[in-house]
Amino acid sequence: MTDATDRFGLPLIQPGQAQKELFHNEALALLDGAVHPAAETRGDDVPPVSPAYGQGWIVGTAPTGDWAGHADKFAIWTGGGWRFVESVEGMQIWLRDSGVFSFWTGSEWRDGEQVCDALVIAGQTVVRQQQPAVPDASGGAIIDGEARSAIAAILLALRTHGLIAT
């Protein structure tokens, strides 16, 4: 039997183990911070001087002090000191300072990105994968200036939203 869970490293109680409540409470403290996590910021390498209980940070790539050896992990301040949650592929943490989610790819944190195949609102697909470029209207006597201007504005909006290539 292992000492910890595979994904988050939560301590497991061993058969015949004394002081089981310590390991159980440690696991609960880690879960308290890891379920629906929120971080003050991402990338700091130096722990804050006076954190409040329950506050969390996504540790930077070159941590020092109490965070040394815990690069890219989620650090949570508890009554017992710092607790660290291993970053696992697909993990998302809300960043309070920037108001976006940070996503762990398995090798790096990516801020403000949501990876999906389509954006669906109220059952209606509104955005899908980018389509090929649409050429600007040009030449010919059939299209007048107002129509050409309207088409150009539509194309600009579609390109700005990433719906068609430039």
VMD Tcl script that builds the backbone (N, CA, C; Angstrom):
set m [mol new atoms 498]
animate dup $m
set s [atomselect $m all]
$s set {name element resname resid chain x y z} {
  {N N MET 1 A 0.840 -1.181 0.000}
  {CA C MET 1 A 0.000 0.000 0.000}
  {C C MET 1 A 0.889 1.249 0.000}
  {N N THR 2 A 0.495 2.254 -0.759}
  {CA C THR 2 A 1.273 3.487 -0.830}
  {C C THR 2 A 0.934 4.406 0.343}
  {N N ASP 3 A 1.747 5.436 0.515}
  {CA C ASP 3 A 1.552 6.390 1.606}
  {C C ASP 3 A 0.654 7.558 1.220}
  {N N ALA 4 A 0.457 7.771 -0.113}
  {CA C ALA 4 A -0.300 8.933 -0.561}
  {C C ALA 4 A -1.058 8.606 -1.845}
  {N N THR 5 A -2.095 9.403 -2.114}
  {CA C THR 5 A -2.861 9.220 -3.345}
  {C C THR 5 A -2.013 9.615 -4.544}
  {N N ASP 6 A -2.359 9.060 -5.702}
  {CA C ASP 6 A -1.555 9.269 -6.904}
  {C C ASP 6 A -1.620 10.694 -7.445}
  {N N ARG 7 A -2.798 11.298 -7.496}
  {CA C ARG 7 A -2.923 12.609 -8.137}
  {C C ARG 7 A -2.508 13.772 -7.247}
  {N N PHE 8 A -3.038 13.876 -6.059}
  {CA C PHE 8 A -2.790 15.048 -5.225}
  {C C PHE 8 A -1.856 14.789 -4.056}
  {N N GLY 9 A -1.401 13.566 -3.892}
  {CA C GLY 9 A -0.485 13.260 -2.801}
  {C C GLY 9 A -1.118 13.371 -1.427}
  {N N LEU 10 A -2.421 13.101 -1.333}
  {CA C LEU 10 A -3.103 13.158 -0.043}
  {C C LEU 10 A -2.652 11.982 0.807}
  {N N PRO 11 A -2.349 12.216 2.077}
  {CA C PRO 11 A -1.849 11.123 2.922}
  {C C PRO 11 A -2.921 10.063 3.148}
  {N N LEU 12 A -2.521 8.809 3.037}
  {CA C LEU 12 A -3.422 7.684 3.269}
  {C C LEU 12 A -3.175 7.097 4.651}
  {N N ILE 13 A -4.235 6.647 5.276}
  {CA C ILE 13 A -4.123 6.005 6.582}
  {C C ILE 13 A -3.691 4.563 6.359}
  {N N GLN 14 A -2.687 4.136 7.097}
  {CA C GLN 14 A -2.153 2.781 6.977}
  {C C GLN 14 A -2.807 1.864 8.014}
  {N N PRO 15 A -2.922 0.577 7.697}
  {CA C PRO 15 A -3.473 -0.356 8.689}
  {C C PRO 15 A -2.634 -0.333 9.973}
  {N N GLY 16 A -3.296 -0.250 11.098}
  {CA C GLY 16 A -2.616 -0.264 12.388}
  {C C GLY 16 A -1.886 1.016 12.729}
  {N N GLN 17 A -2.103 2.053 11.962}
  {CA C GLN 17 A -1.383 3.314 12.161}
  {C C GLN 17 A -1.893 4.046 13.401}
  {N N ALA 18 A -0.977 4.557 14.190}
  {CA C ALA 18 A -1.333 5.368 15.354}
  {C C ALA 18 A -1.601 6.802 14.906}
  {N N GLN 19 A -2.349 7.540 15.659}
  {CA C GLN 19 A -2.660 8.951 15.412}
  {C C GLN 19 A -3.244 9.170 14.015}
  {N N LYS 20 A -4.208 8.339 13.660}
  {CA C LYS 20 A -4.848 8.430 12.347}
  {C C LYS 20 A -5.444 9.817 12.089}
  {N N GLU 21 A -5.917 10.467 13.154}
  {CA C GLU 21 A -6.562 11.764 12.979}
  {C C GLU 21 A -5.610 12.805 12.392}
  {N N LEU 22 A -4.320 12.698 12.663}
  {CA C LEU 22 A -3.352 13.646 12.102}
  {C C LEU 22 A -3.302 13.532 10.585}
  {N N PHE 23 A -3.262 12.314 10.075}
  {CA C PHE 23 A -3.198 12.105 8.633}
  {C C PHE 23 A -4.526 12.463 7.970}
  {N N HIS 24 A -5.613 12.141 8.658}
  {CA C HIS 24 A -6.935 12.488 8.136}
  {C C HIS 24 A -7.074 14.011 8.053}
  {N N ASN 25 A -6.686 14.716 9.099}
  {CA C ASN 25 A -6.779 16.176 9.114}
  {C C ASN 25 A -5.865 16.809 8.071}
  {N N GLU 26 A -4.691 16.233 7.856}
  {CA C GLU 26 A -3.776 16.734 6.825}
  {C C GLU 26 A -4.421 16.617 5.450}
  {N N ALA 27 A -5.047 15.478 5.185}
  {CA C ALA 27 A -5.723 15.287 3.900}
  {C C ALA 27 A -6.861 16.286 3.736}
  {N N LEU 28 A -7.624 16.528 4.798}
  {CA C LEU 28 A -8.716 17.501 4.725}
  {C C LEU 28 A -8.192 18.913 4.474}
  {N N ALA 29 A -7.078 19.277 5.092}
  {CA C ALA 29 A -6.487 20.606 4.873}
  {C C ALA 29 A -6.081 20.776 3.411}
  {N N LEU 30 A -5.501 19.739 2.818}
  {CA C LEU 30 A -5.117 19.804 1.406}
  {C C LEU 30 A -6.348 19.883 0.506}
  {N N LEU 31 A -7.360 19.079 0.806}
  {CA C LEU 31 A -8.590 19.119 0.011}
  {C C LEU 31 A -9.284 20.465 0.128}
  {N N ASP 32 A -9.262 21.059 1.317}
  {CA C ASP 32 A -9.895 22.353 1.523}
  {C C ASP 32 A -9.319 23.406 0.572}
  {N N GLY 33 A -8.044 23.335 0.314}
  {CA C GLY 33 A -7.426 24.286 -0.602}
  {C C GLY 33 A -7.494 23.865 -2.055}
  {N N ALA 34 A -7.563 22.563 -2.325}
  {CA C ALA 34 A -7.470 22.071 -3.697}
  {C C ALA 34 A -8.812 21.968 -4.418}
  {N N VAL 35 A -9.913 21.900 -3.681}
  {CA C VAL 35 A -11.227 21.811 -4.312}
  {C C VAL 35 A -11.712 23.225 -4.603}
  {N N HIS 36 A -11.967 23.534 -5.855}
  {CA C HIS 36 A -12.330 24.878 -6.309}
  {C C HIS 36 A -11.288 25.897 -5.846}
  {N N PRO 37 A -10.034 25.703 -6.216}
  {CA C PRO 37 A -8.955 26.543 -5.692}
  {C C PRO 37 A -8.949 27.963 -6.259}
  {N N ALA 38 A -8.457 28.877 -5.446}
  {CA C ALA 38 A -8.238 30.260 -5.860}
  {C C ALA 38 A -6.876 30.684 -5.331}
  {N N ALA 39 A -6.093 31.328 -6.188}
  {CA C ALA 39 A -4.758 31.798 -5.813}
  {C C ALA 39 A -4.734 33.320 -5.830}
  {N N GLU 40 A -3.943 33.888 -4.942}
  {CA C GLU 40 A -3.781 35.341 -4.934}
  {C C GLU 40 A -3.114 35.798 -6.229}
  {N N THR 41 A -2.116 35.047 -6.675}
  {CA C THR 41 A -1.397 35.344 -7.911}
  {C C THR 41 A -0.620 34.103 -8.330}
  {N N ARG 42 A 0.057 34.190 -9.470}
  {CA C ARG 42 A 0.868 33.085 -9.963}
  {C C ARG 42 A 2.278 33.577 -10.255}
  {N N GLY 43 A 3.257 32.733 -9.926}
  {CA C GLY 43 A 4.623 33.018 -10.329}
  {C C GLY 43 A 5.529 33.606 -9.273}
  {N N ASP 44 A 5.016 33.912 -8.092}
  {CA C ASP 44 A 5.891 34.414 -7.031}
  {C C ASP 44 A 6.834 33.304 -6.579}
  {N N ASP 45 A 8.073 33.658 -6.316}
  {CA C ASP 45 A 9.061 32.691 -5.834}
  {C C ASP 45 A 9.338 32.826 -4.341}
  {N N VAL 46 A 8.885 33.929 -3.749}
  {CA C VAL 46 A 9.121 34.191 -2.328}
  {C C VAL 46 A 7.775 34.160 -1.607}
  {N N PRO 47 A 7.645 33.358 -0.553}
  {CA C PRO 47 A 6.377 33.299 0.181}
  {C C PRO 47 A 6.023 34.658 0.783}
  {N N PRO 48 A 4.731 34.977 0.870}
  {CA C PRO 48 A 4.330 36.237 1.498}
  {C C PRO 48 A 4.669 36.232 2.990}
  {N N VAL 49 A 4.840 37.417 3.541}
  {CA C VAL 49 A 5.244 37.547 4.940}
  {C C VAL 49 A 4.106 37.206 5.896}
  {N N SER 50 A 2.902 37.684 5.611}
  {CA C SER 50 A 1.772 37.487 6.534}
  {C C SER 50 A 0.538 36.966 5.802}
  {N N PRO 51 A 0.563 35.732 5.334}
  {CA C PRO 51 A -0.623 35.214 4.643}
  {C C PRO 51 A -1.757 34.939 5.625}
  {N N ALA 52 A -2.977 34.984 5.119}
  {CA C ALA 52 A -4.146 34.626 5.930}
  {C C ALA 52 A -4.444 33.143 5.729}
  {N N TYR 53 A -5.044 32.527 6.738}
  {CA C TYR 53 A -5.393 31.114 6.626}
  {C C TYR 53 A -6.282 30.895 5.400}
  {N N GLY 54 A -5.957 29.878 4.625}
  {CA C GLY 54 A -6.739 29.533 3.450}
  {C C GLY 54 A -6.286 30.207 2.169}
  {N N GLN 55 A -5.413 31.207 2.261}
  {CA C GLN 55 A -4.925 31.848 1.045}
  {C C GLN 55 A -3.983 30.905 0.309}
  {N N GLY 56 A -3.982 31.023 -1.038}
  {CA C GLY 56 A -3.125 30.173 -1.841}
  {C C GLY 56 A -2.376 30.959 -2.902}
  {N N TRP 57 A -1.280 30.389 -3.364}
  {CA C TRP 57 A -0.449 30.969 -4.413}
  {C C TRP 57 A 0.022 29.853 -5.326}
  {N N ILE 58 A 0.111 30.147 -6.630}
  {CA C ILE 58 A 0.777 29.217 -7.539}
  {C C ILE 58 A 2.247 29.603 -7.505}
  {N N VAL 59 A 3.065 28.701 -6.992}
  {CA C VAL 59 A 4.490 28.969 -6.780}
  {C C VAL 59 A 5.199 29.112 -8.126}
  {N N GLY 60 A 6.172 30.031 -8.186}
  {CA C GLY 60 A 6.958 30.256 -9.393}
  {C C GLY 60 A 7.913 29.113 -9.699}
  {N N THR 61 A 8.773 29.329 -10.685}
  {CA C THR 61 A 9.676 28.273 -11.162}
  {C C THR 61 A 10.992 28.202 -10.399}
  {N N ALA 62 A 11.304 29.223 -9.580}
  {CA C ALA 62 A 12.560 29.221 -8.813}
  {C C ALA 62 A 12.289 29.637 -7.368}
  {N N PRO 63 A 11.487 28.867 -6.646}
  {CA C PRO 63 A 11.074 29.276 -5.305}
  {C C PRO 63 A 12.195 29.228 -4.273}
  {N N THR 64 A 12.049 30.086 -3.257}
  {CA C THR 64 A 13.022 30.157 -2.163}
  {C C THR 64 A 12.284 30.052 -0.831}
  {N N GLY 65 A 13.041 30.027 0.246}
  {CA C GLY 65 A 12.457 29.996 1.587}
  {C C GLY 65 A 11.611 28.752 1.797}
  {N N ASP 66 A 10.470 28.936 2.441}
  {CA C ASP 66 A 9.571 27.811 2.722}
  {C C ASP 66 A 9.029 27.156 1.454}
  {N N TRP 67 A 9.100 27.859 0.338}
  {CA C TRP 67 A 8.597 27.304 -0.926}
  {C C TRP 67 A 9.668 26.553 -1.710}
  {N N ALA 68 A 10.908 26.579 -1.280}
  {CA C ALA 68 A 12.000 25.914 -2.013}
  {C C ALA 68 A 11.648 24.447 -2.259}
  {N N GLY 69 A 11.888 24.001 -3.481}
  {CA C GLY 69 A 11.607 22.617 -3.849}
  {C C GLY 69 A 10.163 22.362 -4.248}
  {N N HIS 70 A 9.362 23.423 -4.347}
  {CA C HIS 70 A 7.940 23.252 -4.670}
  {C C HIS 70 A 7.544 24.070 -5.898}
  {N N ALA 71 A 8.409 24.153 -6.897}
  {CA C ALA 71 A 8.135 24.927 -8.110}
  {C C ALA 71 A 6.844 24.462 -8.774}
  {N N ASP 72 A 6.053 25.426 -9.223}
  {CA C ASP 72 A 4.815 25.216 -9.978}
  {C C ASP 72 A 3.699 24.535 -9.192}
  {N N LYS 73 A 3.879 24.325 -7.907}
  {CA C LYS 73 A 2.824 23.715 -7.092}
  {C C LYS 73 A 1.883 24.796 -6.564}
  {N N PHE 74 A 0.743 24.361 -6.055}
  {CA C PHE 74 A -0.215 25.259 -5.424}
  {C C PHE 74 A 0.065 25.256 -3.926}
  {N N ALA 75 A 0.474 26.405 -3.383}
  {CA C ALA 75 A 0.816 26.537 -1.966}
  {C C ALA 75 A -0.374 27.122 -1.214}
  {N N ILE 76 A -0.741 26.477 -0.115}
  {CA C ILE 76 A -1.873 26.915 0.699}
  {C C ILE 76 A -1.375 27.158 2.123}
  {N N TRP 77 A -1.729 28.322 2.691}
  {CA C TRP 77 A -1.343 28.624 4.063}
  {C C TRP 77 A -2.424 28.104 5.005}
  {N N THR 78 A -2.029 27.276 5.965}
  {CA C THR 78 A -2.965 26.702 6.938}
  {C C THR 78 A -2.460 26.995 8.347}
  {N N GLY 79 A -3.245 26.601 9.341}
  {CA C GLY 79 A -2.836 26.765 10.730}
  {C C GLY 79 A -1.557 26.021 11.051}
  {N N GLY 80 A -1.239 25.009 10.265}
  {CA C GLY 80 A -0.021 24.226 10.475}
  {C C GLY 80 A 1.115 24.629 9.559}
  {N N GLY 81 A 0.986 25.748 8.866}
  {CA C GLY 81 A 2.033 26.197 7.946}
  {C C GLY 81 A 1.649 25.953 6.496}
  {N N TRP 82 A 2.649 25.927 5.627}
  {CA C TRP 82 A 2.419 25.757 4.195}
  {C C TRP 82 A 2.096 24.309 3.860}
  {N N ARG 83 A 1.099 24.131 3.003}
  {CA C ARG 83 A 0.759 22.838 2.426}
  {C C ARG 83 A 0.873 23.005 0.919}
  {N N PHE 84 A 1.329 21.976 0.232}
  {CA C PHE 84 A 1.553 22.059 -1.211}
  {C C PHE 84 A 0.756 20.978 -1.930}
  {N N VAL 85 A 0.048 21.401 -2.976}
  {CA C VAL 85 A -0.711 20.477 -3.805}
  {C C VAL 85 A 0.030 20.342 -5.127}
  {N N GLU 86 A 0.311 19.114 -5.513}
  {CA C GLU 86 A 0.986 18.835 -6.786}
  {C C GLU 86 A 0.105 19.315 -7.937}
  {N N SER 87 A 0.691 19.996 -8.911}
  {CA C SER 87 A -0.046 20.421 -10.095}
  {C C SER 87 A -0.224 19.212 -11.003}
  {N N VAL 88 A -1.476 18.927 -11.359}
  {CA C VAL 88 A -1.767 17.790 -12.226}
  {C C VAL 88 A -2.376 18.298 -13.526}
  {N N GLU 89 A -2.112 17.589 -14.602}
  {CA C GLU 89 A -2.592 17.995 -15.917}
  {C C GLU 89 A -4.099 18.233 -15.885}
  {N N GLY 90 A -4.511 19.395 -16.397}
  {CA C GLY 90 A -5.920 19.761 -16.427}
  {C C GLY 90 A -6.380 20.587 -15.237}
  {N N MET 91 A -5.520 20.746 -14.241}
  {CA C MET 91 A -5.878 21.517 -13.045}
  {C C MET 91 A -6.082 22.986 -13.415}
  {N N GLN 92 A -7.155 23.587 -12.875}
  {CA C GLN 92 A -7.424 25.002 -13.084}
  {C C GLN 92 A -7.522 25.696 -11.734}
  {N N ILE 93 A -6.934 26.874 -11.648}
  {CA C ILE 93 A -6.970 27.661 -10.416}
  {C C ILE 93 A -7.358 29.096 -10.776}
  {N N TRP 94 A -8.331 29.639 -10.053}
  {CA C TRP 94 A -8.759 31.023 -10.252}
  {C C TRP 94 A -7.687 31.960 -9.717}
  {N N LEU 95 A -7.293 32.938 -10.530}
  {CA C LEU 95 A -6.303 33.937 -10.115}
  {C C LEU 95 A -7.040 35.204 -9.683}
  {N N ARG 96 A -6.974 35.510 -8.406}
  {CA C ARG 96 A -7.696 36.663 -7.875}
  {C C ARG 96 A -7.169 37.980 -8.434}
  {N N ASP 97 A -5.851 38.080 -8.644}
  {CA C ASP 97 A -5.283 39.357 -9.081}
  {C C ASP 97 A -5.659 39.721 -10.509}
  {N N SER 98 A -5.846 38.745 -11.378}
  {CA C SER 98 A -6.151 39.044 -12.779}
  {C C SER 98 A -7.567 38.653 -13.186}
  {N N GLY 99 A -8.280 37.913 -12.339}
  {CA C GLY 99 A -9.660 37.559 -12.649}
  {C C GLY 99 A -9.817 36.547 -13.768}
  {N N VAL 100 A -8.832 35.670 -13.937}
  {CA C VAL 100 A -8.908 34.611 -14.949}
  {C C VAL 100 A -8.463 33.289 -14.325}
  {N N PHE 101 A -8.760 32.201 -15.023}
  {CA C PHE 101 A -8.261 30.900 -14.594}
  {C C PHE 101 A -6.866 30.676 -15.149}
  {N N SER 102 A -6.047 29.972 -14.404}
  {CA C SER 102 A -4.754 29.503 -14.887}
  {C C SER 102 A -4.873 27.992 -15.025}
  {N N PHE 103 A -4.387 27.457 -16.129}
  {CA C PHE 103 A -4.569 26.057 -16.501}
  {C C PHE 103 A -3.209 25.374 -16.566}
  {N N TRP 104 A -3.039 24.240 -15.862}
  {CA C TRP 104 A -1.783 23.480 -15.883}
  {C C TRP 104 A -1.830 22.475 -17.025}
  {N N THR 105 A -0.905 22.604 -17.981}
  {CA C THR 105 A -0.888 21.737 -19.163}
  {C C THR 105 A -0.189 20.410 -18.910}
  {N N GLY 106 A 0.486 20.312 -17.795}
  {CA C GLY 106 A 1.325 19.156 -17.513}
  {C C GLY 106 A 2.786 19.564 -17.497}
  {N N SER 107 A 3.068 20.759 -18.069}
  {CA C SER 107 A 4.441 21.264 -18.073}
  {C C SER 107 A 4.529 22.764 -17.794}
  {N N GLU 108 A 3.398 23.479 -17.902}
  {CA C GLU 108 A 3.412 24.921 -17.641}
  {C C GLU 108 A 2.007 25.413 -17.308}
  {N N TRP 109 A 1.948 26.573 -16.626}
  {CA C TRP 109 A 0.685 27.241 -16.346}
  {C C TRP 109 A 0.366 28.182 -17.493}
  {N N ARG 110 A -0.883 28.202 -17.958}
  {CA C ARG 110 A -1.343 29.095 -19.024}
  {C C ARG 110 A -2.504 29.908 -18.459}
  {N N ASP 111 A -2.368 31.226 -18.444}
  {CA C ASP 111 A -3.376 32.103 -17.850}
  {C C ASP 111 A -4.394 32.569 -18.880}
  {N N GLY 112 A -5.660 32.572 -18.473}
  {CA C GLY 112 A -6.720 33.166 -19.278}
  {C C GLY 112 A -7.119 32.398 -20.513}
  {N N GLU 113 A -6.676 31.182 -20.669}
  {CA C GLU 113 A -7.028 30.391 -21.850}
  {C C GLU 113 A -7.995 29.285 -21.464}
  {N N GLN 114 A -8.973 29.067 -22.303}
  {CA C GLN 114 A -9.874 27.929 -22.160}
  {C C GLN 114 A -9.791 27.149 -23.470}
  {N N VAL 115 A -9.429 25.904 -23.389}
  {CA C VAL 115 A -9.300 25.069 -24.575}
  {C C VAL 115 A -10.600 24.305 -24.756}
  {N N CYS 116 A -11.229 24.477 -25.928}
  {CA C CYS 116 A -12.477 23.768 -26.197}
  {C C CYS 116 A -12.668 23.643 -27.707}
  {N N ASP 117 A -13.629 22.854 -28.101}
  {CA C ASP 117 A -13.931 22.675 -29.522}
  {C C ASP 117 A -14.947 23.688 -30.016}
  {N N ALA 118 A -15.807 24.163 -29.130}
  {CA C ALA 118 A -16.840 25.120 -29.511}
  {C C ALA 118 A -17.314 25.861 -28.270}
  {N N LEU 119 A -17.857 27.063 -28.493}
  {CA C LEU 119 A -18.483 27.831 -27.422}
  {C C LEU 119 A -19.988 27.735 -27.645}
  {N N VAL 120 A -20.684 27.183 -26.671}
  {CA C VAL 120 A -22.127 26.972 -26.782}
  {C C VAL 120 A -22.814 27.806 -25.709}
  {N N ILE 121 A -23.766 28.645 -26.124}
  {CA C ILE 121 A -24.531 29.472 -25.201}
  {C C ILE 121 A -26.008 29.156 -25.399}
  {N N ALA 122 A -26.673 28.767 -24.313}
  {CA C ALA 122 A -28.094 28.412 -24.339}
  {C C ALA 122 A -28.386 27.382 -25.430}
  {N N GLY 123 A -27.512 26.414 -25.562}
  {CA C GLY 123 A -27.718 25.335 -26.520}
  {C C GLY 123 A -27.358 25.679 -27.955}
  {N N GLN 124 A -26.933 26.899 -28.203}
  {CA C GLN 124 A -26.599 27.345 -29.561}
  {C C GLN 124 A -25.087 27.521 -29.688}
  {N N THR 125 A -24.494 26.843 -30.676}
  {CA C THR 125 A -23.065 27.022 -30.930}
  {C C THR 125 A -22.851 28.400 -31.535}
  {N N VAL 126 A -22.035 29.227 -30.874}
  {CA C VAL 126 A -21.785 30.579 -31.368}
  {C C VAL 126 A -20.370 30.753 -31.904}
  {N N VAL 127 A -19.438 29.943 -31.467}
  {CA C VAL 127 A -18.070 30.022 -31.972}
  {C C VAL 127 A -17.544 28.605 -32.142}
  {N N ARG 128 A -16.934 28.361 -33.274}
  {CA C ARG 128 A -16.273 27.088 -33.548}
  {C C ARG 128 A -14.861 27.384 -34.027}
  {N N GLN 129 A -14.218 26.362 -34.552}
  {CA C GLN 129 A -12.858 26.511 -35.067}
  {C C GLN 129 A -12.816 27.564 -36.179}
  {N N GLN 130 A -11.703 28.299 -36.229}
  {CA C GLN 130 A -11.533 29.364 -37.212}
  {C C GLN 130 A -11.665 28.826 -38.635}
  {N N GLN 131 A -12.366 29.580 -39.474}
  {CA C GLN 131 A -12.568 29.224 -40.877}
  {C C GLN 131 A -11.488 29.883 -41.737}
  {N N PRO 132 A -11.360 29.454 -43.010}
  {CA C PRO 132 A -10.345 30.055 -43.875}
  {C C PRO 132 A -10.630 31.539 -44.146}
  {N N ALA 133 A -9.623 32.229 -44.623}
  {CA C ALA 133 A -9.727 33.659 -44.923}
  {C C ALA 133 A -10.782 33.916 -45.994}
  {N N VAL 134 A -11.452 35.071 -45.871}
  {CA C VAL 134 A -12.411 35.533 -46.872}
  {C C VAL 134 A -11.797 36.774 -47.504}
  {N N PRO 135 A -11.676 36.791 -48.830}
  {CA C PRO 135 A -11.029 37.951 -49.463}
  {C C PRO 135 A -11.888 39.207 -49.348}
  {N N ASP 136 A -11.223 40.358 -49.275}
  {CA C ASP 136 A -11.924 41.630 -49.267}
  {C C ASP 136 A -12.593 41.853 -50.619}
  {N N ALA 137 A -13.737 42.563 -50.573}
  {CA C ALA 137 A -14.414 42.920 -51.823}
  {C C ALA 137 A -13.555 43.937 -52.561}
  {N N SER 138 A -13.435 43.741 -53.855}
  {CA C SER 138 A -12.624 44.686 -54.635}
  {C C SER 138 A -13.052 44.647 -56.094}
  {N N GLY 139 A -12.778 45.752 -56.780}
  {CA C GLY 139 A -13.019 45.825 -58.217}
  {C C GLY 139 A -14.494 45.758 -58.584}
  {N N GLY 140 A -14.761 45.879 -59.862}
  {CA C GLY 140 A -16.119 45.758 -60.380}
  {C C GLY 140 A -16.950 46.998 -60.107}
  {N N ALA 141 A -17.962 47.202 -60.936}
  {CA C ALA 141 A -18.829 48.367 -60.809}
  {C C ALA 141 A -20.123 48.029 -60.087}
  {N N ILE 142 A -20.352 46.750 -59.773}
  {CA C ILE 142 A -21.623 46.347 -59.181}
  {C C ILE 142 A -21.703 46.723 -57.698}
  {N N ILE 143 A -20.613 46.578 -56.963}
  {CA C ILE 143 A -20.628 46.870 -55.532}
  {C C ILE 143 A -20.345 48.349 -55.328}
  {N N ASP 144 A -21.297 49.031 -54.682}
  {CA C ASP 144 A -21.068 50.455 -54.444}
  {C C ASP 144 A -20.246 50.670 -53.179}
  {N N GLY 145 A -19.876 51.900 -52.913}
  {CA C GLY 145 A -19.003 52.242 -51.795}
  {C C GLY 145 A -19.580 51.878 -50.437}
  {N N GLU 146 A -20.891 52.096 -50.222}
  {CA C GLU 146 A -21.501 51.783 -48.925}
  {C C GLU 146 A -21.497 50.279 -48.660}
  {N N ALA 147 A -21.813 49.493 -49.672}
  {CA C ALA 147 A -21.813 48.034 -49.510}
  {C C ALA 147 A -20.394 47.544 -49.246}
  {N N ARG 148 A -19.440 48.098 -49.987}
  {CA C ARG 148 A -18.044 47.704 -49.799}
  {C C ARG 148 A -17.582 48.039 -48.374}
  {N N SER 149 A -17.989 49.195 -47.855}
  {CA C SER 149 A -17.625 49.606 -46.501}
  {C C SER 149 A -18.255 48.673 -45.458}
  {N N ALA 150 A -19.518 48.294 -45.669}
  {CA C ALA 150 A -20.200 47.386 -44.740}
  {C C ALA 150 A -19.542 46.010 -44.742}
  {N N ILE 151 A -19.207 45.510 -45.905}
  {CA C ILE 151 A -18.550 44.199 -46.007}
  {C C ILE 151 A -17.190 44.248 -45.316}
  {N N ALA 152 A -16.449 45.337 -45.512}
  {CA C ALA 152 A -15.136 45.475 -44.877}
  {C C ALA 152 A -15.275 45.472 -43.349}
  {N N ALA 153 A -16.316 46.146 -42.827}
  {CA C ALA 153 A -16.537 46.181 -41.374}
  {C C ALA 153 A -16.887 44.790 -40.843}
  {N N ILE 154 A -17.702 44.051 -41.591}
  {CA C ILE 154 A -18.059 42.683 -41.183}
  {C C ILE 154 A -16.820 41.798 -41.172}
  {N N LEU 155 A -16.023 41.880 -42.217}
  {CA C LEU 155 A -14.800 41.076 -42.283}
  {C C LEU 155 A -13.848 41.429 -41.142}
  {N N LEU 156 A -13.723 42.719 -40.836}
  {CA C LEU 156 A -12.859 43.138 -39.736}
  {C C LEU 156 A -13.345 42.543 -38.408}
  {N N ALA 157 A -14.655 42.590 -38.170}
  {CA C ALA 157 A -15.203 42.026 -36.930}
  {C C ALA 157 A -14.958 40.524 -36.856}
  {N N LEU 158 A -15.182 39.812 -37.937}
  {CA C LEU 158 A -14.961 38.361 -37.954}
  {C C LEU 158 A -13.491 38.030 -37.715}
  {N N ARG 159 A -12.589 38.805 -38.311}
  {CA C ARG 159 A -11.153 38.570 -38.113}
  {C C ARG 159 A -10.735 38.914 -36.684}
  {N N THR 160 A -11.267 40.016 -36.157}
  {CA C THR 160 A -10.938 40.431 -34.796}
  {C C THR 160 A -11.342 39.366 -33.783}
  {N N HIS 161 A -12.472 38.735 -34.001}
  {CA C HIS 161 A -12.952 37.680 -33.098}
  {C C HIS 161 A -12.315 36.328 -33.387}
  {N N GLY 162 A -11.466 36.269 -34.402}
  {CA C GLY 162 A -10.777 35.022 -34.707}
  {C C GLY 162 A -11.639 34.004 -35.420}
  {N N LEU 163 A -12.771 34.450 -35.953}
  {CA C LEU 163 A -13.670 33.513 -36.621}
  {C C LEU 163 A -13.203 33.163 -38.023}
  {N N ILE 164 A -12.494 34.081 -38.664}
  {CA C ILE 164 A -11.885 33.785 -39.962}
  {C C ILE 164 A -10.442 34.279 -39.936}
  {N N ALA 165 A -9.623 33.680 -40.741}
  {CA C ALA 165 A -8.208 34.063 -40.800}
  {C C ALA 165 A -8.054 35.394 -41.525}
  {N N THR 166 A -6.909 36.028 -41.334}
  {CA C THR 166 A -6.644 37.298 -42.019}
  {C C THR 166 A -5.983 37.055 -43.353}
}
mol reanalyze $m
mol bondsrecalc $m
mol representation Tube
mol addrep $m
